[in-house]
Amino acid sequence: MPTVTTTAMTPDTSTFEKHYRIGELARIWGLGRETVRKLVKDDPGVLKVRFGRKKAHTTYSVPESAARRIHTRLLNETNSAGVHVVEKVRCLSDLKP
């Protein structure tokens, strides 16, 4: 039986908003799957569905609000020299339905 854990998820509307998988966000943002996994794995609100005891069998479900928050943080990050780390990452709003 899979176990579902959340990290400080608030009882808001995130239950009924669109959720993204790691692969979807990687495609939308133009990043690698492992990079996206590292960005979202500890973010509040991200659902982790673990099948079995191994972490390799974990599925992440990222609410749209969390994806937007992570994306905004990613675009605003700078390195120690004050240079933006990411030049361009596509936005969720750029994705056509």
MIVOVO-167119 format. One line per field, with one value per atom (N, C-alpha, C, O): x, y, z; residue number from 1; atom name. Coordinates in pm, 1 decimal, decimal comma. Atoms other than C-alpha are relative to their C-alpha. Example, Ala and Ser with C-alpha at 12.3 -4.5 7.8 and 13.67 -1.06 7.14 Angstrom:
east: (89,0  1230,0  90,0  193,6  -82,0  1367,0  -77,0  -26,1) $
north: (-119,0  -450,0  120,0  118,1  -119,0  -106,0  109,0  219,8) $
up: (0,0  780,0  0,0  66,5  -6,0  714,0  73,0  89,9) $
k: (1  1  1  1  2  2  2  2) $
a: (N  CA  C  O  N  CA  C  O) $
// end
This chain:
east: (84,8  0,0  89,1  180,6  -83,0  147,8  -27,2  -138,6  17,0  206,1  14,0  96,7  -1,9  141,0  44,1  -12,6  -44,4  330,9  0,0  19,3  -8,4  317,8  94,0  119,8  -87,3  549,2  -73,9  -83,9  68,0  355,7  -107,2  -114,7  105,1  62,0  -112,7  -158,5  107,3  -201,3  -133,2  -140,9  132,4  -571,8  -64,0  -166,7  54,1  -630,8  -53,6  -95,0  56,2  -740,2  99,8  68,2  -99,5  -421,9  -46,6  6,2  54,4  -621,3  -67,2  -59,9  80,8  -834,1  66,1  7,1  -68,6  -577,9  76,1  92,4  -74,2  -381,5  129,1  195,3  -124,7  -92,5  88,3  39,2  -97,9  223,5  90,0  117,2  -101,4  460,3  135,4  143,1  -136,6  838,6  27,5  82,6  -24,3  852,5  -69,4  -14,0  73,5  587,3  70,8  87,8  -69,3  768,7  134,7  174,8  -128,6  1101,0  -19,9  58,9  27,8  948,5  -40,0  8,1  48,2  772,8  114,5  127,3  -107,2  1077,1  127,6  218,5  -120,2  1332,2  118,5  232,9  -104,8  1528,8  -1,5  -95,7  -6,0  1635,8  -90,9  -120,3  88,4  1412,3  64,1  -2,5  -67,6  1670,3  12,7  0,1  -7,5  1715,4  -133,9  -138,5  133,6  1340,0  -32,1  -88,2  25,1  1317,9  68,8  9,5  -73,5  1584,3  -63,6  -62,0  63,9  1401,0  -129,9  -160,8  133,0  1061,3  -7,5  -104,0  13,6  1138,0  -25,7  -94,2  19,2  1144,5  -90,9  -100,8  83,9  904,0  -133,1  -191,5  128,4  594,6  -112,9  -119,3  115,4  279,3  18,5  -79,4  -25,4  446,1  -36,3  10,0  40,2  286,9  102,4  148,0  -93,9  519,6  -74,2  -117,0  64,6  366,2  109,9  171,0  -109,8  610,7  -56,2  -139,3  40,2  559,9  109,9  220,1  -101,8  743,3  86,9  49,2  -88,2  1033,6  113,9  182,9  -112,0  1280,4  -39,4  -149,0  25,9  1305,3  -7,1  -65,0  2,6  1353,1  -142,1  -168,4  138,0  983,2  -91,5  -200,2  76,6  858,9  -50,4  26,3  59,3  619,9  -32,5  -92,5  26,5  600,7  -115,8  -121,2  112,3  280,4  8,4  -6,1  -27,7  339,9  -120,9  -153,9  111,5  40,0  47,6  162,9  -37,2  36,6  53,2  147,6  -47,1  78,2  143,6  223,1  -137,4  393,3  93,8  205,4  -82,1  524,2  29,2  141,4  -21,0  474,5  98,0  184,4  -89,3  648,7  143,9  236,3  -133,8  945,7  57,8  175,5  -43,5  964,2  41,9  144,3  -33,1  961,0  131,2  216,1  -124,2  1232,1  119,0  225,4  -106,4  1439,1  42,3  161,5  -31,4  1416,2  67,1  143,3  -54,9  1510,7  131,4  192,8  -123,9  1811,8  121,0  126,2  -128,0  2157,0  111,3  94,2  -113,1  2494,8  75,1  32,2  -74,4  2754,4  56,2  84,3  -52,1  2879,9  -112,3  -86,9  113,1  2530,8  -52,1  -130,3  42,7  2478,9  -117,7  -116,2  115,3  2143,9  44,5  118,5  -38,0  2180,1  -67,0  -4,3  75,0  1913,8  -29,8  -84,5  26,7  1893,1  -146,1  -210,8  137,8  1557,9  -58,6  -3,2  76,1  1311,1  -142,6  -197,7  137,1  972,1  -97,3  -79,5  101,3  671,6  -112,0  -134,3  116,3  372,6  -105,3  -175,9  101,2  155,7  33,0  -55,0  -38,4  352,7  -49,5  -55,7  45,4  222,4  -143,2  -231,6  135,4  -78,3  -73,8  -16,5  76,1  -357,2  -20,4  -82,4) $
north: (-118,1  0,0  123,9  132,6  -119,6  340,5  88,9  92,9  -97,1  597,2  138,6  161,0  -136,8  966,0  89,5  84,9  -96,0  1233,0  137,8  153,1  -138,3  1608,8  74,0  31,1  -83,2  1876,1  128,8  217,8  -120,5  2135,8  48,4  167,7  -38,9  2133,7  67,7  18,0  -73,1  2386,8  -42,5  -78,3  40,9  2306,7  108,5  164,9  -101,8  2546,1  -67,2  -183,0  54,3  2494,7  -81,9  -122,1  75,5  2311,0  -141,1  -204,6  132,6  1988,1  -5,0  -106,4  -1,7  2092,7  72,8  84,2  -65,0  2279,8  -103,7  -217,9  90,9  2125,2  -41,7  39,6  52,5  1903,7  -43,6  -95,0  35,2  1845,4  -111,5  -120,1  101,2  1548,6  59,4  161,5  -46,7  1591,6  14,3  115,4  -2,7  1508,7  115,3  175,0  -111,6  1767,3  132,5  213,8  -124,2  2045,2  9,3  117,3  0,7  1942,3  43,9  122,2  -36,4  1972,3  146,5  217,6  -137,8  2302,2  98,9  198,7  -91,6  2464,0  -18,7  64,0  24,4  2314,2  -42,7  -10,4  47,9  2151,4  -152,5  -214,4  144,0  1794,5  -47,2  26,9  57,5  1564,1  -1,1  29,7  5,7  1522,9  139,4  155,4  -138,5  1901,3  42,1  100,1  -35,5  1950,5  -76,7  -19,9  78,9  1666,6  62,9  72,9  -63,2  1834,8  132,5  167,7  -127,8  2168,7  -16,9  65,1  13,0  2032,8  -93,4  -86,0  108,9  1743,0  44,6  -26,6  -44,9  1946,3  122,2  183,0  -119,0  2223,3  -28,4  -135,1  19,8  2270,0  -15,7  57,7  20,3  2140,0  -107,3  -152,3  103,0  1887,3  -135,8  -172,0  132,4  1545,0  -102,6  -102,2  107,4  1246,5  -131,4  -163,3  130,5  909,6  -103,5  -117,1  96,9  636,0  -141,0  -182,0  139,0  282,6  -88,8  -92,9  82,0  41,6  84,2  194,9  -67,8  141,5  74,3  152,2  -63,1  256,9  137,3  155,7  -134,3  623,7  3,7  96,3  5,1  523,7  -16,7  10,5  21,0  442,3  108,3  78,8  -112,5  787,1  82,8  117,6  -86,7  988,1  132,6  135,7  -133,2  1363,2  62,0  53,5  -70,6  1557,9  144,8  172,3  -139,2  1933,4  86,6  101,4  -89,7  2167,7  120,7  162,3  -113,3  2456,5  116,7  183,6  -111,1  2710,0  -23,1  70,9  31,5  2531,8  12,2  62,4  -10,3  2508,3  146,1  180,0  -143,1  2883,7  59,8  139,5  -50,4  2955,9  -43,7  36,6  51,9  2734,0  69,2  105,2  -65,1  2886,7  144,3  189,4  -138,3  3241,5  5,9  91,0  5,2  3151,4  -29,3  30,7  37,5  2992,7  118,3  140,2  -114,4  3301,2  112,9  190,6  -109,4  3533,0  -33,5  54,4  38,6  3334,4  59,7  69,4  -48,1  3481,4  -77,1  -127,2  67,6  3327,4  97,5  211,7  -84,4  3466,3  125,3  222,9  -117,8  3709,7  95,8  200,1  -85,6  3855,4  -19,1  62,4  27,1  3702,4  -97,7  -194,1  90,8  3539,8  -139,2  -156,2  139,1  3162,3  -52,6  -124,4  49,8  3094,1  115,6  217,6  -105,8  3299,6  0,7  105,4  5,8  3177,7  -137,5  -240,3  122,2  2919,1  30,9  134,1  -24,5  2886,8  -0,8  -74,5  -12,5  2979,9  -99,9  -147,2  86,5  2761,5  62,2  -8,7  -66,4  3023,1  -7,3  14,1  13,4  2972,5  -129,6  -142,5  129,2  2617,3  11,9  54,9  -7,9  2599,0  -127,9  -236,5  120,2  2362,1  -96,8  -201,5) $
up: (0,0  0,0  0,0  81,8  4,1  -94,2  119,6  171,9  -106,3  174,0  -59,3  -147,8  49,4  113,9  114,2  223,4  -99,5  302,1  -61,8  -182,4  44,9  278,1  92,6  205,1  -80,1  402,5  32,1  -52,4  -47,6  603,5  -96,1  -125,6  93,6  365,4  76,1  179,0  -64,7  455,4  -58,1  -175,7  48,6  429,3  -86,4  -48,7  88,9  140,0  -125,7  -121,3  123,6  -218,6  -80,0  -192,0  75,7  -321,8  -32,6  -123,9  27,3  -307,6  -136,1  -205,5  121,8  -603,8  -116,6  -224,0  111,8  -811,8  -81,8  -38,8  86,7  -1097,4  68,8  133,1  -53,2  -989,5  -115,7  -216,1  102,9  -1193,9  50,5  170,2  -28,3  -1203,9  -34,8  -103,1  23,7  -1216,0  -150,2  -193,8  143,8  -1588,1  -70,3  -162,7  59,4  -1673,6  26,5  -64,3  -33,4  -1488,3  -71,0  -114,3  70,7  -1642,1  -145,2  -198,3  139,2  -1989,8  -10,9  -99,1  3,7  -1915,7  24,6  -46,2  -37,9  -1752,8  -81,1  -73,6  79,6  -1990,0  84,9  52,9  -90,1  -1707,1  3,2  -46,1  -15,9  -1631,0  112,0  205,7  -101,7  -1428,6  138,2  237,0  -130,8  -1151,2  60,8  182,2  -47,7  -1125,9  59,0  167,5  -48,5  -1088,6  127,9  221,6  -121,4  -834,5  120,3  227,7  -110,1  -621,5  41,0  158,9  -30,3  -645,8  78,3  164,8  -59,5  -537,5  119,6  195,6  -96,6  -301,7  143,4  216,8  -137,9  22,3  11,1  117,7  -1,1  -74,6  71,2  52,5  -67,9  145,8  -101,3  -200,0  86,4  -17,7  -104,6  -164,0  99,7  -246,2  59,2  167,4  -45,2  -213,3  -42,9  -157,3  30,4  -194,5  19,9  130,8  -7,3  -274,4  -13,7  -119,7  -2,7  -177,1  -10,8  70,2  20,1  -307,9  55,9  1,3  -64,0  -81,2  91,1  129,4  -95,3  139,5  -66,0  -0,3  69,1  -123,1  -53,0  -106,1  49,6  -210,7  -152,0  -208,9  145,9  -574,2  -52,8  -169,9  41,2  -584,1  56,3  106,0  -49,9  -485,8  -117,0  -206,8  100,4  -702,3  66,9  174,3  -53,5  -645,7  -76,8  -199,5  59,1  -709,7  48,8  167,9  -35,3  -719,0  -34,1  -151,8  28,0  -680,2  -81,2  -69,7  84,6  -926,9  82,8  40,6  -83,9  -643,3  45,5  49,3  -39,2  -524,2  -119,1  -105,3  120,3  -882,0  -33,3  -71,0  25,9  -927,6  101,1  64,3  -104,4  -595,6  -26,4  -13,8  29,6  -688,0  -122,7  -124,8  123,3  -1035,8  25,7  -25,6  -34,4  -896,8  77,6  51,2  -78,4  -645,1  -90,9  -76,0  92,6  -922,4  -86,5  -108,0  85,0  -1143,2  77,0  19,5  -80,1  -857,2  68,0  128,6  -66,7  -730,9  -70,7  -193,3  52,8  -772,9  68,4  179,6  -63,1  -708,1  89,7  106,2  -94,9  -466,1  -65,5  4,2  70,1  -733,2  -39,8  -99,9  32,9  -772,4  -141,7  -190,8  136,3  -1116,1  4,7  81,2  2,4  -1196,3  -41,1  -138,0  23,8  -1186,2  -126,3  -204,3  113,9  -1446,9  -93,6  -51,9  96,2  -1763,0  -44,0  -44,9  44,6  -1887,9  28,3  -10,7  -24,3  -1767,2  -41,9  -3,7  46,4  -1933,0  115,9  212,8  -103,5  -1723,9  -20,7  -132,2  9,3  -1646,1  -90,5  -162,3  81,9  -1815,0  -148,9  -232,3  141,3  -2140,1  -60,6  -182,9  47,9  -2164,6  -48,7  25,3  55,4  -2393,1  32,7  23,8  -38,8  -2283,0  -113,0  -94,2) $
k: (1  1  1  1  2  2  2  2  3  3  3  3  4  4  4  4  5  5  5  5  6  6  6  6  7  7  7  7  8  8  8  8  9  9  9  9  10  10  10  10  11  11  11  11  12  12  12  12  13  13  13  13  14  14  14  14  15  15  15  15  16  16  16  16  17  17  17  17  18  18  18  18  19  19  19  19  20  20  20  20  21  21  21  21  22  22  22  22  23  23  23  23  24  24  24  24  25  25  25  25  26  26  26  26  27  27  27  27  28  28  28  28  29  29  29  29  30  30  30  30  31  31  31  31  32  32  32  32  33  33  33  33  34  34  34  34  35  35  35  35  36  36  36  36  37  37  37  37  38  38  38  38  39  39  39  39  40  40  40  40  41  41  41  41  42  42  42  42  43  43  43  43  44  44  44  44  45  45  45  45  46  46  46  46  47  47  47  47  48  48  48  48  49  49  49  49  50  50  50  50  51  51  51  51  52  52  52  52  53  53  53  53  54  54  54  54  55  55  55  55  56  56  56  56  57  57  57  57  58  58  58  58  59  59  59  59  60  60  60  60  61  61  61  61  62  62  62  62  63  63  63  63  64  64  64  64  65  65  65  65  66  66  66  66  67  67  67  67  68  68  68  68  69  69  69  69  70  70  70  70  71  71  71  71  72  72  72  72  73  73  73  73  74  74  74  74  75  75  75  75  76  76  76  76  77  77  77  77  78  78  78  78  79  79  79  79  80  80  80  80  81  81  81  81  82  82  82  82  83  83  83  83  84  84  84  84  85  85  85  85  86  86  86  86  87  87  87  87  88  88  88  88  89  89  89  89  90  90  90  90  91  91  91  91  92  92  92  92  93  93  93  93  94  94  94  94  95  95  95  95  96  96  96  96  97  97  97  97) $
a: (N  CA  C  O  N  CA  C  O  N  CA  C  O  N  CA  C  O  N  CA  C  O  N  CA  C  O  N  CA  C  O  N  CA  C  O  N  CA  C  O  N  CA  C  O  N  CA  C  O  N  CA  C  O  N  CA  C  O  N  CA  C  O  N  CA  C  O  N  CA  C  O  N  CA  C  O  N  CA  C  O  N  CA  C  O  N  CA  C  O  N  CA  C  O  N  CA  C  O  N  CA  C  O  N  CA  C  O  N  CA  C  O  N  CA  C  O  N  CA  C  O  N  CA  C  O  N  CA  C  O  N  CA  C  O  N  CA  C  O  N  CA  C  O  N  CA  C  O  N  CA  C  O  N  CA  C  O  N  CA  C  O  N  CA  C  O  N  CA  C  O  N  CA  C  O  N  CA  C  O  N  CA  C  O  N  CA  C  O  N  CA  C  O  N  CA  C  O  N  CA  C  O  N  CA  C  O  N  CA  C  O  N  CA  C  O  N  CA  C  O  N  CA  C  O  N  CA  C  O  N  CA  C  O  N  CA  C  O  N  CA  C  O  N  CA  C  O  N  CA  C  O  N  CA  C  O  N  CA  C  O  N  CA  C  O  N  CA  C  O  N  CA  C  O  N  CA  C  O  N  CA  C  O  N  CA  C  O  N  CA  C  O  N  CA  C  O  N  CA  C  O  N  CA  C  O  N  CA  C  O  N  CA  C  O  N  CA  C  O  N  CA  C  O  N  CA  C  O  N  CA  C  O  N  CA  C  O  N  CA  C  O  N  CA  C  O  N  CA  C  O  N  CA  C  O  N  CA  C  O  N  CA  C  O  N  CA  C  O  N  CA  C  O  N  CA  C  O  N  CA  C  O  N  CA  C  O  N  CA  C  O  N  CA  C  O  N  CA  C  O  N  CA  C  O  N  CA  C  O  N  CA  C  O  N  CA  C  O  N  CA  C  O  N  CA  C  O  N  CA  C  O  N  CA  C  O) $
// end
